[in-house]
């Protein structure tokens, strides 16, 4: 069975203590806007996919800064909020 992007990113985060990432900000790119917003972290966990809570308009493929809110290793899901757009930083 293929783990998929969420499974891979959970494995990457596990090696650096996933819960220590809560509250940290990362550069990301919007990868989906329908039905939920998701973003792909660009560094340091390239390819990690997060479920994103947005508080302002963003478009597909916008470069943004996200803040990790919750890492759930049991379900292999990362939840984050939009901290800003890359061009605003």
RASULNOR-V705831 format. One record per run of one state. SS is the DSSP state (~ for helix, > for strand, _ for the rest). FROM is the first residue (numbers start at 1). TO is the last residue. Records with the same first field share a line. If there is no record, write none. Layout:
SS = FROM-TO, FROM-TO
//
This chain:
_ = 1-3, 15-17, 22-24, 33-37, 42-48, 54-62, 73-76, 89-89
~ = 4-14, 18-21, 86-88
> = 25-32, 38-41, 49-53, 63-72, 77-85
//
